[in-house]
Structure formats: C-alpha cells, structure tokens
Amino acid sequence: MQLPHRAPFLFVDKAIEVKQGSSAHCQKTFNSADPIFKGHFPDNPLVPGILLAEALAQTSGLILKPKGPCSYFLLAAIQRMKFPGSALPDECIDLFSALITTMENLYRFQVHAKVAERVVAEGEVILSEYP
C-alpha cells in the first residue's frame, strides 16, 4: 500500500516493517530547516504533537488495503493521545501502529512514537475508509 500523501504533508520517510492487516513500524525525521521550527518554538524547536499524531495515522494507513481502486483512508479520530516526551528536529522518530478493532469502514489502532527508547507520543487513532 502506498500513501496518497505527498510533500510537504508526507510524514513517513521509511517503512521498516508492514504486516498487512496487523501492524507497522515506520520512521520519520523532521528536518531542522523546515520553516515550522522558526515558530515552534524559537530557540527551542520541538516537533508539534499534532504532526506526530498525523505521522502515526499515516503509519496506520499503511496497514490497510483499500476495498476499491478509488478508496482511501481518512483520519477520523485521535483518542487518548499523550506526549510524555519531546521529539526534536533531526531526530529519527520510530512510529508504531497495531490494528486493534474494525467495524464496517472504521479501523482503530494503538499507536506510539519513540526517539531511541524515549516515548514521545502514545494513544489511539481511528481511520475511516472513503468512499
């Protein structure tokens, strides 16, 4: 499965392991030259939590196979997302997702992101298949 996203909104650099219908491990490094870091935050740049959540949702999307040639997956919900640590620009972030529930066109995933052994995001995302 290939993601429909393209730069500048593609937040998966590399798929390490994808088990179709089950789980995925991907990586992303946010470049310190990205203009977002001029404002988040000046003199103390951090990867925004919402971008970590989107990267985890994109990782989750790699697990699924669309039902039809025109189908794609949309982020429908973010649940219980926590950011116990910070990710910095130029750090390699490991993204993990595991499918835990399906119901018709909804798919719920347990997700987490780590920098080395430090957890920087954890929670659940729900994707919906469209159309």
Secondary structure, DSSP 8 states (H G I E B T S, - for coil): ---S--TTS----EEEEEETTTEEEEEEE--TTSGGGGTS-TTS----HHHHHHHHHHHHHTT---SSTT-EEEEEEEEEEE--S---TT-EEEEEEEEEEEETTEEEEEEEEEETTEEEEEEEEEEEEE-
